[in-house]
Amino acid sequence: MWHNLVNNLPSFKTYIYMAFAFLVPFAIAKMNMKIHKLGDPPWKKKDDASNYEKE
């Protein structure tokens, strides 16, 4: 039974590609947020107080 289970698992290379499929877009999104935080002009940046709606 154990032999059948082990033979049906994906290869190690597949696990590496799955990790890259998650890490590459995640890293790009983080870099994009950092670039926008540093490079957006002042008129485009939101004031922290204006992000909350007054109730």
Predicted model as a PDB file, atoms N, CA, C, CB and O in Angstrom, pLDDT in the B-factor column:
MODEL        1                                                                  
ATOM      1  N   MET A   1       0.827  -1.190   0.000  1.00 82.00           N  
ATOM      2  CA  MET A   1       0.000   0.000   0.000  1.00 82.00           C  
ATOM      3  C   MET A   1       0.877   1.263   0.000  1.00 82.00           C  
ATOM      4  CB  MET A   1      -0.944  -0.007   1.217  1.00 82.00           C  
ATOM      5  O   MET A   1       0.627   2.192  -0.768  1.00 82.00           O  
ATOM      6  N   TRP A   2       1.897   1.294   0.857  1.00 82.00           N  
ATOM      7  CA  TRP A   2       2.791   2.443   0.921  1.00 82.00           C  
ATOM      8  C   TRP A   2       3.469   2.670  -0.417  1.00 82.00           C  
ATOM      9  CB  TRP A   2       3.837   2.251   2.018  1.00 82.00           C  
ATOM     10  O   TRP A   2       3.671   3.811  -0.830  1.00 82.00           O  
ATOM     11  N   HIS A   3       3.822   1.584  -1.095  1.00 86.00           N  
ATOM     12  CA  HIS A   3       4.506   1.660  -2.394  1.00 86.00           C  
ATOM     13  C   HIS A   3       3.601   2.339  -3.426  1.00 86.00           C  
ATOM     14  CB  HIS A   3       4.915   0.241  -2.883  1.00 86.00           C  
ATOM     15  O   HIS A   3       4.075   3.155  -4.216  1.00 86.00           O  
ATOM     16  N   ASN A   4       2.311   2.013  -3.426  1.00 85.00           N  
ATOM     17  CA  ASN A   4       1.366   2.638  -4.363  1.00 85.00           C  
ATOM     18  C   ASN A   4       1.227   4.137  -4.089  1.00 85.00           C  
ATOM     19  CB  ASN A   4      -0.012   1.955  -4.268  1.00 85.00           C  
ATOM     20  O   ASN A   4       1.149   4.945  -5.015  1.00 85.00           O  
ATOM     21  N   LEU A   5       1.196   4.489  -2.822  1.00 81.00           N  
ATOM     22  CA  LEU A   5       1.063   5.903  -2.465  1.00 81.00           C  
ATOM     23  C   LEU A   5       2.295   6.694  -2.898  1.00 81.00           C  
ATOM     24  CB  LEU A   5       0.842   6.057  -0.950  1.00 81.00           C  
ATOM     25  O   LEU A   5       2.166   7.783  -3.457  1.00 81.00           O  
ATOM     26  N   VAL A   6       3.464   6.164  -2.648  1.00 83.00           N  
ATOM     27  CA  VAL A   6       4.702   6.859  -2.992  1.00 83.00           C  
ATOM     28  C   VAL A   6       4.862   6.985  -4.503  1.00 83.00           C  
ATOM     29  CB  VAL A   6       5.904   6.127  -2.397  1.00 83.00           C  
ATOM     30  O   VAL A   6       5.374   7.996  -4.985  1.00 83.00           O  
ATOM     31  N   ASN A   7       4.436   5.985  -5.247  1.00 86.00           N  
ATOM     32  CA  ASN A   7       4.557   6.035  -6.700  1.00 86.00           C  
ATOM     33  C   ASN A   7       3.615   7.056  -7.332  1.00 86.00           C  
ATOM     34  CB  ASN A   7       4.289   4.669  -7.284  1.00 86.00           C  
ATOM     35  O   ASN A   7       3.874   7.521  -8.442  1.00 86.00           O  
ATOM     36  N   ASN A   8       2.535   7.411  -6.653  1.00 88.00           N  
ATOM     37  CA  ASN A   8       1.571   8.361  -7.203  1.00 88.00           C  
ATOM     38  C   ASN A   8       1.861   9.808  -6.819  1.00 88.00           C  
ATOM     39  CB  ASN A   8       0.189   7.996  -6.750  1.00 88.00           C  
ATOM     40  O   ASN A   8       1.168  10.709  -7.292  1.00 88.00           O  
ATOM     41  N   LEU A   9       2.849  10.058  -5.989  1.00 89.00           N  
ATOM     42  CA  LEU A   9       3.209  11.423  -5.616  1.00 89.00           C  
ATOM     43  C   LEU A   9       3.919  12.124  -6.768  1.00 89.00           C  
ATOM     44  CB  LEU A   9       4.098  11.424  -4.362  1.00 89.00           C  
ATOM     45  O   LEU A   9       4.632  11.484  -7.542  1.00 89.00           O  
ATOM     46  N   PRO A  10       3.728  13.430  -6.884  1.00 91.00           N  
ATOM     47  CA  PRO A  10       4.453  14.176  -7.914  1.00 91.00           C  
ATOM     48  C   PRO A  10       5.954  14.190  -7.617  1.00 91.00           C  
ATOM     49  CB  PRO A  10       3.915  15.619  -8.013  1.00 91.00           C  
ATOM     50  O   PRO A  10       6.380  13.938  -6.490  1.00 91.00           O  
ATOM     51  N   SER A  11       6.726  14.483  -8.628  1.00 92.00           N  
ATOM     52  CA  SER A  11       8.175  14.527  -8.450  1.00 92.00           C  
ATOM     53  C   SER A  11       8.582  15.762  -7.642  1.00 92.00           C  
ATOM     54  CB  SER A  11       8.886  14.525  -9.817  1.00 92.00           C  
ATOM     55  O   SER A  11       7.794  16.689  -7.458  1.00 92.00           O  
ATOM     56  N   PHE A  12       9.811  15.750  -7.172  1.00 92.00           N  
ATOM     57  CA  PHE A  12      10.337  16.871  -6.383  1.00 92.00           C  
ATOM     58  C   PHE A  12      10.338  18.151  -7.208  1.00 92.00           C  
ATOM     59  CB  PHE A  12      11.764  16.562  -5.880  1.00 92.00           C  
ATOM     60  O   PHE A  12      10.109  19.238  -6.678  1.00 92.00           O  
ATOM     61  N   LYS A  13      10.595  18.020  -8.500  1.00 96.00           N  
ATOM     62  CA  LYS A  13      10.618  19.178  -9.393  1.00 96.00           C  
ATOM     63  C   LYS A  13       9.249  19.877  -9.418  1.00 96.00           C  
ATOM     64  CB  LYS A  13      11.023  18.745 -10.820  1.00 96.00           C  
ATOM     65  O   LYS A  13       9.175  21.101  -9.522  1.00 96.00           O  
ATOM     66  N   THR A  14       8.191  19.105  -9.323  1.00 95.00           N  
ATOM     67  CA  THR A  14       6.844  19.673  -9.310  1.00 95.00           C  
ATOM     68  C   THR A  14       6.624  20.536  -8.075  1.00 95.00           C  
ATOM     69  CB  THR A  14       5.796  18.561  -9.365  1.00 95.00           C  
ATOM     70  O   THR A  14       6.010  21.600  -8.161  1.00 95.00           O  
ATOM     71  N   TYR A  15       7.121  20.086  -6.934  1.00 95.00           N  
ATOM     72  CA  TYR A  15       7.000  20.882  -5.712  1.00 95.00           C  
ATOM     73  C   TYR A  15       7.796  22.180  -5.814  1.00 95.00           C  
ATOM     74  CB  TYR A  15       7.472  20.072  -4.501  1.00 95.00           C  
ATOM     75  O   TYR A  15       7.353  23.217  -5.319  1.00 95.00           O  
ATOM     76  N   ILE A  16       8.946  22.134  -6.440  1.00 97.00           N  
ATOM     77  CA  ILE A  16       9.748  23.345  -6.642  1.00 97.00           C  
ATOM     78  C   ILE A  16       8.996  24.332  -7.531  1.00 97.00           C  
ATOM     79  CB  ILE A  16      11.122  22.994  -7.268  1.00 97.00           C  
ATOM     80  O   ILE A  16       8.953  25.527  -7.237  1.00 97.00           O  
ATOM     81  N   TYR A  17       8.404  23.834  -8.619  1.00 97.00           N  
ATOM     82  CA  TYR A  17       7.651  24.714  -9.526  1.00 97.00           C  
ATOM     83  C   TYR A  17       6.418  25.293  -8.844  1.00 97.00           C  
ATOM     84  CB  TYR A  17       7.234  23.949 -10.789  1.00 97.00           C  
ATOM     85  O   TYR A  17       6.053  26.440  -9.102  1.00 97.00           O  
ATOM     86  N   MET A  18       5.776  24.521  -7.983  1.00 97.00           N  
ATOM     87  CA  MET A  18       4.618  25.046  -7.241  1.00 97.00           C  
ATOM     88  C   MET A  18       5.044  26.158  -6.296  1.00 97.00           C  
ATOM     89  CB  MET A  18       3.922  23.921  -6.451  1.00 97.00           C  
ATOM     90  O   MET A  18       4.328  27.146  -6.134  1.00 97.00           O  
ATOM     91  N   ALA A  19       6.197  26.006  -5.676  1.00 97.00           N  
ATOM     92  CA  ALA A  19       6.703  27.056  -4.791  1.00 97.00           C  
ATOM     93  C   ALA A  19       7.017  28.322  -5.583  1.00 97.00           C  
ATOM     94  CB  ALA A  19       7.958  26.573  -4.040  1.00 97.00           C  
ATOM     95  O   ALA A  19       6.693  29.426  -5.145  1.00 97.00           O  
ATOM     96  N   PHE A  20       7.647  28.165  -6.749  1.00 97.00           N  
ATOM     97  CA  PHE A  20       7.929  29.330  -7.596  1.00 97.00           C  
ATOM     98  C   PHE A  20       6.643  29.987  -8.084  1.00 97.00           C  
ATOM     99  CB  PHE A  20       8.791  28.921  -8.795  1.00 97.00           C  
ATOM    100  O   PHE A  20       6.578  31.211  -8.192  1.00 97.00           O  
ATOM    101  N   ALA A  21       5.625  29.194  -8.378  1.00 98.00           N  
ATOM    102  CA  ALA A  21       4.349  29.733  -8.848  1.00 98.00           C  
ATOM    103  C   ALA A  21       3.702  30.616  -7.782  1.00 98.00           C  
ATOM    104  CB  ALA A  21       3.398  28.592  -9.239  1.00 98.00           C  
ATOM    105  O   ALA A  21       2.924  31.513  -8.106  1.00 98.00           O  
ATOM    106  N   PHE A  22       4.018  30.368  -6.527  1.00 97.00           N  
ATOM    107  CA  PHE A  22       3.514  31.223  -5.453  1.00 97.00           C  
ATOM    108  C   PHE A  22       4.468  32.369  -5.153  1.00 97.00           C  
ATOM    109  CB  PHE A  22       3.280  30.405  -4.194  1.00 97.00           C  
ATOM    110  O   PHE A  22       4.033  33.512  -5.010  1.00 97.00           O  
ATOM    111  N   LEU A  23       5.761  32.080  -5.054  1.00 98.00           N  
ATOM    112  CA  LEU A  23       6.728  33.073  -4.591  1.00 98.00           C  
ATOM    113  C   LEU A  23       6.990  34.190  -5.595  1.00 98.00           C  
ATOM    114  CB  LEU A  23       8.018  32.397  -4.263  1.00 98.00           C  
ATOM    115  O   LEU A  23       7.151  35.342  -5.193  1.00 98.00           O  
ATOM    116  N   VAL A  24       7.035  33.887  -6.867  1.00 98.00           N  
ATOM    117  CA  VAL A  24       7.346  34.920  -7.868  1.00 98.00           C  
ATOM    118  C   VAL A  24       6.254  35.997  -7.910  1.00 98.00           C  
ATOM    119  CB  VAL A  24       7.510  34.279  -9.265  1.00 98.00           C  
ATOM    120  O   VAL A  24       6.589  37.176  -7.793  1.00 98.00           O  
ATOM    121  N   PRO A  25       4.958  35.658  -8.072  1.00 97.00           N  
ATOM    122  CA  PRO A  25       3.946  36.724  -8.042  1.00 97.00           C  
ATOM    123  C   PRO A  25       3.868  37.449  -6.705  1.00 97.00           C  
ATOM    124  CB  PRO A  25       2.596  36.150  -8.369  1.00 97.00           C  
ATOM    125  O   PRO A  25       3.614  38.653  -6.662  1.00 97.00           O  
ATOM    126  N   PHE A  26       4.087  36.715  -5.609  1.00 97.00           N  
ATOM    127  CA  PHE A  26       4.069  37.340  -4.290  1.00 97.00           C  
ATOM    128  C   PHE A  26       5.181  38.369  -4.166  1.00 97.00           C  
ATOM    129  CB  PHE A  26       4.203  36.281  -3.191  1.00 97.00           C  
ATOM    130  O   PHE A  26       4.951  39.469  -3.662  1.00 97.00           O  
ATOM    131  N   ALA A  27       6.373  38.031  -4.615  1.00 97.00           N  
ATOM    132  CA  ALA A  27       7.510  38.950  -4.551  1.00 97.00           C  
ATOM    133  C   ALA A  27       7.281  40.163  -5.452  1.00 97.00           C  
ATOM    134  CB  ALA A  27       8.808  38.229  -4.954  1.00 97.00           C  
ATOM    135  O   ALA A  27       7.613  41.287  -5.074  1.00 97.00           O  
ATOM    136  N   ILE A  28       6.722  39.945  -6.626  1.00 97.00           N  
ATOM    137  CA  ILE A  28       6.447  41.064  -7.539  1.00 97.00           C  
ATOM    138  C   ILE A  28       5.411  42.006  -6.935  1.00 97.00           C  
ATOM    139  CB  ILE A  28       5.957  40.542  -8.908  1.00 97.00           C  
ATOM    140  O   ILE A  28       5.549  43.225  -7.042  1.00 97.00           O  
ATOM    141  N   ALA A  29       4.379  41.457  -6.304  1.00 96.00           N  
ATOM    142  CA  ALA A  29       3.350  42.296  -5.679  1.00 96.00           C  
ATOM    143  C   ALA A  29       3.940  43.110  -4.530  1.00 96.00           C  
ATOM    144  CB  ALA A  29       2.184  41.428  -5.168  1.00 96.00           C  
ATOM    145  O   ALA A  29       3.622  44.289  -4.375  1.00 96.00           O  
ATOM    146  N   LYS A  30       4.800  42.481  -3.724  1.00 95.00           N  
ATOM    147  CA  LYS A  30       5.431  43.208  -2.615  1.00 95.00           C  
ATOM    148  C   LYS A  30       6.327  44.336  -3.137  1.00 95.00           C  
ATOM    149  CB  LYS A  30       6.254  42.241  -1.737  1.00 95.00           C  
ATOM    150  O   LYS A  30       6.306  45.446  -2.606  1.00 95.00           O  
ATOM    151  N   MET A  31       7.108  44.047  -4.172  1.00 95.00           N  
ATOM    152  CA  MET A  31       7.973  45.087  -4.748  1.00 95.00           C  
ATOM    153  C   MET A  31       7.146  46.208  -5.342  1.00 95.00           C  
ATOM    154  CB  MET A  31       8.895  44.495  -5.821  1.00 95.00           C  
ATOM    155  O   MET A  31       7.515  47.376  -5.221  1.00 95.00           O  
ATOM    156  N   ASN A  32       6.033  45.876  -5.981  1.00 94.00           N  
ATOM    157  CA  ASN A  32       5.165  46.888  -6.575  1.00 94.00           C  
ATOM    158  C   ASN A  32       4.577  47.795  -5.499  1.00 94.00           C  
ATOM    159  CB  ASN A  32       4.041  46.225  -7.384  1.00 94.00           C  
ATOM    160  O   ASN A  32       4.506  49.009  -5.686  1.00 94.00           O  
ATOM    161  N   MET A  33       4.154  47.216  -4.370  1.00 91.00           N  
ATOM    162  CA  MET A  33       3.632  48.039  -3.271  1.00 91.00           C  
ATOM    163  C   MET A  33       4.709  48.964  -2.718  1.00 91.00           C  
ATOM    164  CB  MET A  33       3.081  47.149  -2.148  1.00 91.00           C  
ATOM    165  O   MET A  33       4.442  50.128  -2.416  1.00 91.00           O  
ATOM    166  N   LYS A  34       5.927  48.442  -2.586  1.00 92.00           N  
ATOM    167  CA  LYS A  34       7.031  49.249  -2.059  1.00 92.00           C  
ATOM    168  C   LYS A  34       7.366  50.399  -3.018  1.00 92.00           C  
ATOM    169  CB  LYS A  34       8.279  48.365  -1.825  1.00 92.00           C  
ATOM    170  O   LYS A  34       7.591  51.528  -2.582  1.00 92.00           O  
ATOM    171  N   ILE A  35       7.399  50.108  -4.317  1.00 91.00           N  
ATOM    172  CA  ILE A  35       7.691  51.148  -5.317  1.00 91.00           C  
ATOM    173  C   ILE A  35       6.613  52.211  -5.298  1.00 91.00           C  
ATOM    174  CB  ILE A  35       7.808  50.540  -6.729  1.00 91.00           C  
ATOM    175  O   ILE A  35       6.920  53.401  -5.367  1.00 91.00           O  
ATOM    176  N   HIS A  36       5.349  51.804  -5.204  1.00 87.00           N  
ATOM    177  CA  HIS A  36       4.271  52.791  -5.159  1.00 87.00           C  
ATOM    178  C   HIS A  36       4.342  53.619  -3.882  1.00 87.00           C  
ATOM    179  CB  HIS A  36       2.908  52.100  -5.261  1.00 87.00           C  
ATOM    180  O   HIS A  36       4.066  54.818  -3.911  1.00 87.00           O  
ATOM    181  N   LYS A  37       4.703  53.006  -2.780  1.00 86.00           N  
ATOM    182  CA  LYS A  37       4.796  53.742  -1.520  1.00 86.00           C  
ATOM    183  C   LYS A  37       5.893  54.802  -1.595  1.00 86.00           C  
ATOM    184  CB  LYS A  37       5.067  52.779  -0.351  1.00 86.00           C  
ATOM    185  O   LYS A  37       5.732  55.906  -1.074  1.00 86.00           O  
ATOM    186  N   LEU A  38       6.997  54.466  -2.239  1.00 88.00           N  
ATOM    187  CA  LEU A  38       8.116  55.402  -2.320  1.00 88.00           C  
ATOM    188  C   LEU A  38       7.991  56.406  -3.462  1.00 88.00           C  
ATOM    189  CB  LEU A  38       9.394  54.639  -2.470  1.00 88.00           C  
ATOM    190  O   LEU A  38       8.494  57.524  -3.356  1.00 88.00           O  
ATOM    191  N   GLY A  39       7.328  56.022  -4.555  1.00 86.00           N  
ATOM    192  CA  GLY A  39       7.371  56.849  -5.747  1.00 86.00           C  
ATOM    193  C   GLY A  39       6.120  57.600  -6.106  1.00 86.00           C  
ATOM    194  O   GLY A  39       6.157  58.416  -7.027  1.00 86.00           O  
ATOM    195  N   ASP A  40       5.004  57.371  -5.426  1.00 81.00           N  
ATOM    196  CA  ASP A  40       3.787  58.085  -5.768  1.00 81.00           C  
ATOM    197  C   ASP A  40       3.916  59.556  -5.405  1.00 81.00           C  
ATOM    198  CB  ASP A  40       2.582  57.463  -5.062  1.00 81.00           C  
ATOM    199  O   ASP A  40       4.512  59.891  -4.381  1.00 81.00           O  
ATOM    200  N   PRO A  41       3.363  60.442  -6.235  1.00 82.00           N  
ATOM    201  CA  PRO A  41       3.404  61.872  -5.918  1.00 82.00           C  
ATOM    202  C   PRO A  41       2.520  62.172  -4.706  1.00 82.00           C  
ATOM    203  CB  PRO A  41       2.950  62.713  -7.138  1.00 82.00           C  
ATOM    204  O   PRO A  41       1.624  61.394  -4.379  1.00 82.00           O  
ATOM    205  N   PRO A  42       2.776  63.301  -4.045  1.00 80.00           N  
ATOM    206  CA  PRO A  42       2.022  63.631  -2.821  1.00 80.00           C  
ATOM    207  C   PRO A  42       0.511  63.733  -3.034  1.00 80.00           C  
ATOM    208  CB  PRO A  42       2.524  64.933  -2.256  1.00 80.00           C  
ATOM    209  O   PRO A  42      -0.259  63.367  -2.146  1.00 80.00           O  
ATOM    210  N   TRP A  43       0.077  64.223  -4.190  1.00 80.00           N  
ATOM    211  CA  TRP A  43      -1.355  64.366  -4.415  1.00 80.00           C  
ATOM    212  C   TRP A  43      -2.046  63.018  -4.577  1.00 80.00           C  
ATOM    213  CB  TRP A  43      -1.604  65.221  -5.637  1.00 80.00           C  
ATOM    214  O   TRP A  43      -3.265  62.923  -4.435  1.00 80.00           O  
ATOM    215  N   LYS A  44      -1.284  61.990  -4.870  1.00 78.00           N  
ATOM    216  CA  LYS A  44      -1.877  60.678  -5.049  1.00 78.00           C  
ATOM    217  C   LYS A  44      -1.904  59.872  -3.752  1.00 78.00           C  
ATOM    218  CB  LYS A  44      -1.124  59.917  -6.110  1.00 78.00           C  
ATOM    219  O   LYS A  44      -2.661  58.908  -3.640  1.00 78.00           O  
ATOM    220  N   LYS A  45      -1.087  60.255  -2.776  1.00 73.00           N  
ATOM    221  CA  LYS A  45      -1.060  59.547  -1.507  1.00 73.00           C  
ATOM    222  C   LYS A  45      -2.272  59.947  -0.686  1.00 73.00           C  
ATOM    223  CB  LYS A  45       0.245  59.836  -0.737  1.00 73.00           C  
ATOM    224  O   LYS A  45      -2.659  61.115  -0.653  1.00 73.00           O  
ATOM    225  N   LYS A  46      -2.865  58.963  -0.022  1.00 70.00           N  
ATOM    226  CA  LYS A  46      -4.045  59.229   0.808  1.00 70.00           C  
ATOM    227  C   LYS A  46      -3.602  59.569   2.220  1.00 70.00           C  
ATOM    228  CB  LYS A  46      -5.009  58.012   0.818  1.00 70.00           C  
ATOM    229  O   LYS A  46      -2.621  59.026   2.729  1.00 70.00           O  
ATOM    230  N   ASP A  47      -4.328  60.460   2.831  1.00 64.00           N  
ATOM    231  CA  ASP A  47      -4.107  60.781   4.233  1.00 64.00           C  
ATOM    232  C   ASP A  47      -4.690  59.662   5.073  1.00 64.00           C  
ATOM    233  CB  ASP A  47      -4.739  62.153   4.610  1.00 64.00           C  
ATOM    234  O   ASP A  47      -5.776  59.170   4.767  1.00 64.00           O  
ATOM    235  N   ASP A  48      -3.998  59.246   6.126  1.00 56.00           N  
ATOM    236  CA  ASP A  48      -4.460  58.143   6.958  1.00 56.00           C  
ATOM    237  C   ASP A  48      -5.815  58.448   7.583  1.00 56.00           C  
ATOM    238  CB  ASP A  48      -3.440  57.841   8.046  1.00 56.00           C  
ATOM    239  O   ASP A  48      -6.640  57.545   7.729  1.00 56.00           O  
ATOM    240  N   ALA A  49      -6.059  59.692   7.953  1.00 52.00           N  
ATOM    241  CA  ALA A  49      -7.318  60.051   8.597  1.00 52.00           C  
ATOM    242  C   ALA A  49      -8.481  59.965   7.611  1.00 52.00           C  
ATOM    243  CB  ALA A  49      -7.231  61.462   9.188  1.00 52.00           C  
ATOM    244  O   ALA A  49      -9.606  59.689   8.026  1.00 52.00           O  
ATOM    245  N   SER A  50      -8.245  60.190   6.329  1.00 55.00           N  
ATOM    246  CA  SER A  50      -9.325  60.161   5.358  1.00 55.00           C  
ATOM    247  C   SER A  50      -9.685  58.738   4.942  1.00 55.00           C  
ATOM    248  CB  SER A  50      -8.944  60.972   4.141  1.00 55.00           C  
ATOM    249  O   SER A  50     -10.679  58.541   4.243  1.00 55.00           O  
ATOM    250  N   ASN A  51      -8.905  57.746   5.355  1.00 50.00           N  
ATOM    251  CA  ASN A  51      -9.216  56.367   5.012  1.00 50.00           C  
ATOM    252  C   ASN A  51     -10.370  55.818   5.840  1.00 50.00           C  
ATOM    253  CB  ASN A  51      -7.994  55.500   5.198  1.00 50.00           C  
ATOM    254  O   ASN A  51     -11.001  54.835   5.450  1.00 50.00           O  
ATOM    255  N   TYR A  52     -10.651  56.444   6.979  1.00 49.00           N  
ATOM    256  CA  TYR A  52     -11.712  55.975   7.858  1.00 49.00           C  
ATOM    257  C   TYR A  52     -12.949  56.832   7.658  1.00 49.00           C  
ATOM    258  CB  TYR A  52     -11.262  56.003   9.335  1.00 49.00           C  
ATOM    259  O   TYR A  52     -12.884  58.061   7.686  1.00 49.00           O  
ATOM    260  N   GLU A  53     -14.055  56.177   7.459  1.00 51.00           N  
ATOM    261  CA  GLU A  53     -15.296  56.921   7.304  1.00 51.00           C  
ATOM    262  C   GLU A  53     -15.815  57.302   8.687  1.00 51.00           C  
ATOM    263  CB  GLU A  53     -16.355  56.089   6.519  1.00 51.00           C  
ATOM    264  O   GLU A  53     -15.773  56.504   9.624  1.00 51.00           O  
ATOM    265  N   LYS A  54     -16.295  58.514   8.797  1.00 49.00           N  
ATOM    266  CA  LYS A  54     -16.852  58.968  10.086  1.00 49.00           C  
ATOM    267  C   LYS A  54     -18.259  58.453  10.224  1.00 49.00           C  
ATOM    268  CB  LYS A  54     -16.830  60.518  10.205  1.00 49.00           C  
ATOM    269  O   LYS A  54     -19.069  58.547   9.301  1.00 49.00           O  
ATOM    270  N   GLU A  55     -18.543  57.902  11.401  1.00 44.00           N  
ATOM    271  CA  GLU A  55     -19.882  57.341  11.640  1.00 44.00           C  
ATOM    272  C   GLU A  55     -20.688  58.244  12.521  1.00 44.00           C  
ATOM    273  CB  GLU A  55     -19.793  55.960  12.267  1.00 44.00           C  
ATOM    274  O   GLU A  55     -21.839  57.937  12.831  1.00 44.00           O  
TER     275      GLU A  55                                                      
ENDMDL                                                                          
END                                                                             
